[in-house]
């Protein structure tokens, strides 16, 4: 089993990511991560959460105003559609397409008309969230709630994606960015 290590300079500090046997372990260092416990960051100094539960990236979510146009655009860049779904919401539906390029998955989703003005008014891009795979969504929910992170949902939510569905929840980062944790049900 080989191990590779990567260093990434992020806006909050330095990330050391070690990949071994398909698993990743991360150690973040920098002012936002090395702050004393109780400083409001939701992190204890040096504490790594979700050990042996986080398995890697799931997808990057991008809200779009025209799913057909966006599917065509990303298709021309080499992405292949691997899943499509419609989620009823009142008299309309949220339309979703998962697009894959060599294992990198983006989720394109078109919200209902009442939510479109907010999407159309964005000036600097539309990336909405990053999603990470976990082995056990319930365990991840309890651990992150116990660590004091801000969780958006009251409990993990089911969506009828893929063959048997997924369960997910989101936490808010320091600038209210959303990080989704997702378990694909088998």
C-alpha positions as CSV (number, residue, x, y, z in Angstrom):
1,X,0.0,0.0,0.0
2,X,1.5,3.3,-1.0
3,X,1.2,6.6,0.8
4,X,1.4,10.0,-0.8
5,X,1.5,13.4,0.9
6,X,0.4,16.7,-0.4
7,X,0.7,20.2,1.1
8,X,-1.9,22.8,0.1
9,X,-1.8,26.5,1.1
10,X,-5.3,27.6,1.9
11,X,-6.9,30.8,2.9
12,X,-7.0,29.6,6.5
13,X,-3.5,28.0,6.7
14,X,-1.6,25.0,5.5
15,X,-3.2,21.7,4.9
16,X,-1.2,18.5,5.0
17,X,-3.1,15.7,3.3
18,X,-1.8,12.1,3.5
19,X,-3.4,9.6,1.1
20,X,-3.0,5.9,1.9
21,X,-5.0,2.9,0.6
22,X,-7.8,5.2,-0.7
23,X,-8.2,7.1,2.6
24,X,-7.1,10.6,3.4
25,X,-6.0,12.1,6.7
26,X,-5.7,15.9,7.0
27,X,-3.9,18.1,9.5
28,X,-4.6,21.8,9.1
29,X,-2.3,24.5,10.5
30,X,-2.8,28.2,10.5
31,X,-4.5,31.0,12.5
32,X,-8.0,29.8,11.9
33,X,-7.2,26.2,12.9
34,X,-4.6,26.7,15.7
35,X,-6.8,29.0,17.7
36,X,-7.5,28.1,21.3
37,X,-10.6,25.9,22.0
38,X,-13.6,28.0,22.8
39,X,-12.6,30.8,20.5
40,X,-15.8,30.4,18.4
41,X,-14.1,28.5,15.6
42,X,-15.8,25.2,16.5
43,X,-12.4,23.5,16.4
44,X,-10.0,22.4,19.1
45,X,-6.4,23.0,18.4
46,X,-5.0,20.2,16.2
47,X,-8.1,18.1,16.6
48,X,-8.9,16.0,13.5
49,X,-12.6,15.1,13.1
50,X,-14.2,12.1,11.3
51,X,-11.1,9.9,11.6
52,X,-11.8,6.6,9.8
53,X,-15.2,7.9,8.6
54,X,-14.4,10.5,5.9
55,X,-13.5,8.8,2.7
56,X,-12.9,11.7,0.3
57,X,-14.6,14.2,-2.0
58,X,-18.2,13.5,-3.1
59,X,-19.1,16.4,-5.4
60,X,-19.0,20.1,-5.9
61,X,-22.5,21.7,-6.1
62,X,-23.3,24.4,-8.6
63,X,-26.7,26.0,-8.8
64,X,-27.6,26.9,-12.4
65,X,-30.4,28.9,-14.1
66,X,-30.7,26.5,-17.1
67,X,-29.9,22.9,-16.5
68,X,-30.0,21.9,-20.2
69,X,-27.5,24.7,-21.1
70,X,-25.2,23.8,-18.2
71,X,-25.3,20.1,-19.0
72,X,-24.3,20.9,-22.6
73,X,-21.5,23.3,-21.5
74,X,-19.9,20.8,-19.1
75,X,-20.5,18.0,-21.6
76,X,-18.4,19.9,-24.1
77,X,-15.6,20.0,-21.5
78,X,-15.6,16.2,-21.2
79,X,-18.0,15.7,-18.3
80,X,-20.4,12.8,-18.7
81,X,-23.9,12.7,-17.1
82,X,-24.0,9.9,-14.5
83,X,-27.3,10.7,-12.8
84,X,-30.4,12.8,-13.3
85,X,-33.2,13.5,-10.8
86,X,-36.2,15.7,-10.3
87,X,-37.3,16.6,-6.8
88,X,-40.9,17.8,-6.5
89,X,-41.3,21.2,-4.7
90,X,-44.9,22.4,-4.8
91,X,-46.1,22.7,-8.4
92,X,-42.5,22.8,-9.7
93,X,-39.4,20.6,-9.2
94,X,-35.7,21.0,-8.6
95,X,-33.8,19.5,-11.5
96,X,-30.5,17.8,-10.7
97,X,-27.7,16.3,-12.9
98,X,-24.5,14.7,-11.6
99,X,-21.6,15.1,-14.1
100,X,-18.4,13.1,-13.9
101,X,-14.9,13.8,-15.4
102,X,-12.3,11.2,-14.4
103,X,-13.8,10.8,-10.9
104,X,-14.4,14.5,-10.3
105,X,-18.2,14.9,-9.9
106,X,-20.1,18.2,-10.1
107,X,-23.7,18.5,-9.1
108,X,-25.6,20.9,-11.4
109,X,-29.0,21.8,-10.0
110,X,-31.8,24.2,-11.2
111,X,-33.9,25.5,-8.4
112,X,-37.6,26.4,-8.7
113,X,-38.5,29.8,-10.3
114,X,-39.1,31.5,-6.9
115,X,-35.4,30.8,-6.0
116,X,-34.0,31.8,-9.4
117,X,-33.6,35.6,-8.7
118,X,-31.0,34.9,-6.0
119,X,-29.0,32.7,-8.4
120,X,-29.2,35.1,-11.3
121,X,-28.1,38.0,-9.1
122,X,-24.7,36.4,-8.1
123,X,-21.8,38.2,-9.7
124,X,-18.7,36.2,-8.7
125,X,-19.7,32.6,-9.4
126,X,-22.1,30.0,-8.3
127,X,-20.3,27.3,-6.5
128,X,-22.5,26.5,-3.6
129,X,-21.0,23.7,-1.6
130,X,-18.4,20.9,-1.5
131,X,-19.6,17.5,-0.5
132,X,-17.5,14.8,1.2
133,X,-18.2,11.1,1.5
134,X,-18.5,9.5,4.9
135,X,-19.0,5.8,5.8
136,X,-21.6,6.4,8.5
137,X,-23.7,9.6,8.3
138,X,-25.2,9.2,11.7
139,X,-21.8,8.8,13.4
140,X,-20.5,11.9,11.4
141,X,-23.6,13.9,12.4
142,X,-23.2,13.1,16.1
143,X,-19.4,13.8,16.1
144,X,-19.6,17.1,14.4
145,X,-22.6,18.2,16.5
146,X,-20.7,17.2,19.6
147,X,-17.6,19.2,18.4
148,X,-19.8,22.3,18.3
149,X,-19.9,22.9,14.6
150,X,-22.9,24.7,13.2
151,X,-25.1,22.1,11.5
152,X,-27.8,23.3,9.1
153,X,-30.2,20.4,9.2
154,X,-31.8,19.0,12.4
155,X,-30.9,15.5,11.3
156,X,-29.5,13.8,8.1
157,X,-31.8,14.2,5.1
158,X,-32.7,11.4,2.6
159,X,-32.7,12.1,-1.1
160,X,-33.7,9.5,-3.8
161,X,-30.3,9.7,-5.7
162,X,-28.5,6.8,-7.2
163,X,-29.9,3.3,-6.7
164,X,-30.8,3.3,-3.0
165,X,-30.6,7.0,-2.1
166,X,-28.2,9.1,0.0
167,X,-28.4,10.7,3.4
168,X,-26.7,14.0,4.0
169,X,-26.3,17.1,6.2
170,X,-24.4,20.4,5.9
171,X,-22.2,22.3,8.3
172,X,-21.3,26.0,8.0
173,X,-17.7,27.1,7.7
174,X,-16.2,30.3,9.1
175,X,-17.6,32.4,6.3
176,X,-20.9,30.5,6.2
177,X,-19.8,28.3,3.3
178,X,-21.6,25.0,3.3
179,X,-19.7,21.7,3.6
180,X,-22.0,18.7,2.9
181,X,-21.3,15.3,4.4
182,X,-23.0,12.5,2.4
183,X,-23.4,8.7,2.7
184,X,-24.4,6.9,-0.5
185,X,-26.7,4.1,0.7
186,X,-25.8,0.6,-0.5
